[in-house]
């Protein structure tokens, strides 16, 4: 009784911030020196059975007045620990899988960063019933509930500016989550940012063919054939053409872009592990690299994906690794007993994998495009939206997102122009930006799918301007 | 304001010159706070008067730049008449009124903290170009900026999107507008400074070949000017007919920047030095500052100048030149007590033989038939 009274009085007395003490990470293996900012790792309970793992790092200065930024990696089924440990977290995993190094361009230099592993089944997140079939609307709602749960545990951040950010399939997660958040007056939503996001399957497929041809990946003959079979009257349909010849030529094109050994996440980066096959075995695991976001309407690919899901071998030991990406280091690190302990991961939580095959293959994609969600946000006239793309990514290529943002038909505020960032004393072009009322489309020159990994300074500059409402 | 010579090609016949107003050493912004309003164009309505061709005045536009206390700032209301009109107005025959008013920029457009130092230019037969500093993160005079321009091709009824034609990155002492010049044949020039608040400002020119639709990269004129310090504007440059002897300019005060070839090359013209020369200014010193040149009907130039330290009066000073800006004789400088000056930039335009003046000091505009004639006593309040 006396204790609960004291606890109830604590916030009134202003003696303590309400962060859950049990979740605070007091010692993190691999760091040369423990950080001066606080960070927390634990679980957010959603519904009766789902436990979503979060890792929350306070801003390096003035956390109380800095915005709260939620980050979600994509997949569907991939872990936001990837964003933490390899993109813009405060410490980045080194190739040895043991050491962490402080990140000069960490996004928590200016924001409180909440990294959430969602949906259940991804990374350390799990469900007591181990049922991981889910869909877009359920995930959006559960992410919303997780955010509410986070703010229940950390009420001191409830009033801070809130931004929802994500990457790749986050292009679906973030706008659908924002639909929930914008309707909740207790949340101080200020804006959303989506990096190399999936915004429309159709536009993503169609633009990729142009991207591939004009980046020198397709020969002249294949390009001519694609034009002849997939296009009429100047309009091309590479997404779901009913022309058999188009379908056959698209198979060729898809093979080149996705299966020939090019790094789909960064055209100009090497393929980690060398030129791979589509499927390979690694120990007991069958490894697949296909996240299933492109060309969903192509008959051969559709049936292959179905088959893989039904294959007996797929029942247990299938691992889904993003292609040409080496996830050994984060896997080693996060699966070490000491790190699990430090991050308060219980024994019943699964082994950490960068992407969950289960979640990905049983995921039901309900939205084919995000126009409605963006228009709803824009209609509120008060949210800041950033759609940014590394311009050498082929998974969600910049051209597709540029077309997508154009298709929202918003009023142009500032014509497309280069944006600059400062490296040393020199201004450099970071990419290009086109600003509409409340929404900007921005490219990051020379960056692939994981923009902060490839261009950390440019990405941080962009993030800072977005968060602080400065011009790009 | 007469357009002399051929509008195309280099070195139009008749030795046409392009004086650009400038000042030294301070570049000071003169407007207080956003938002910016564009009011375009001002029409002067000639009173019907014995069928004297007054109807042709329907498109005469007047410059007006300034703000009443309650307002923030105005886009310079400068729609230059392309050529001399068939009639000459007198102050009592014009009734300027605001035809329309449009918001061109507000603080926060493109997340820009503030828009200041507006310029407006006639960019073609029905085209207007408005440019302003886009101050990135604070409204202060120094700091990183864009030059933002918007273009109208229907006399200001509708405006295209902002185009950032220059970007100084994250400069601590960034770019400063500036002077705009319509150089004929659709060519536009935009002069601006960088580092105008420090010891070594540089002067740049941007060129548009197509009435402001597209812009080339900035060219540094600092070398051409022999390393002289020069911060153009704010205001607009003019094209004049007069030709005169070339004389080296001074190093201080108001200077003319001249080009005889449509803006391809530049040199310093006449200079009106501050006194005492080179010494730190004190109250009531003679310190000519931001200025605006205009051509009078007799072919001479007048330059209406900010009286930075209130020499003799809290009013504007006017310099004259009878050789196209090659010289600005100190003996010809006068002070106009009617034109109250709180030491800020002001706008002047000449059209239909009338000089229009506006500034934020006074809630009215005054017009004069020509230099030395009395200003019309009725003004037009532009503040809201």
Boltz contact constraints between the chains, C-beta under 6 A:
constraints:
  - contact:
      token1: [A, 412]
      token2: [B, 161]
      max_distance: 6.0
  - contact:
      token1: [A, 413]
      token2: [B, 109]
      max_distance: 6.0
  - contact:
      token1: [A, 413]
      token2: [B, 110]
      max_distance: 6.0
  - contact:
      token1: [A, 414]
      token2: [B, 110]
      max_distance: 6.0
  - contact:
      token1: [A, 414]
      token2: [B, 162]
      max_distance: 6.0
  - contact:
      token1: [A, 414]
      token2: [B, 164]
      max_distance: 6.0
  - contact:
      token1: [A, 415]
      token2: [B, 161]
      max_distance: 6.0
  - contact:
      token1: [A, 415]
      token2: [B, 163]
      max_distance: 6.0
  - contact:
      token1: [A, 417]
      token2: [B, 164]
      max_distance: 6.0
  - contact:
      token1: [A, 420]
      token2: [B, 167]
      max_distance: 6.0
  - contact:
      token1: [A, 420]
      token2: [B, 169]
      max_distance: 6.0
  - contact:
      token1: [A, 422]
      token2: [B, 169]
      max_distance: 6.0
  - contact:
      token1: [A, 422]
      token2: [B, 170]
      max_distance: 6.0
  - contact:
      token1: [A, 427]
      token2: [B, 169]
      max_distance: 6.0
  - contact:
      token1: [A, 435]
      token2: [B, 110]
      max_distance: 6.0
  - contact:
      token1: [A, 469]
      token2: [B, 111]
      max_distance: 6.0
  - contact:
      token1: [A, 470]
      token2: [B, 111]
      max_distance: 6.0
  - contact:
      token1: [A, 470]
      token2: [B, 137]
      max_distance: 6.0
  - contact:
      token1: [A, 471]
      token2: [B, 110]
      max_distance: 6.0
  - contact:
      token1: [A, 471]
      token2: [B, 111]
      max_distance: 6.0
  - contact:
      token1: [A, 471]
      token2: [B, 112]
      max_distance: 6.0
  - contact:
      token1: [A, 471]
      token2: [B, 136]
      max_distance: 6.0
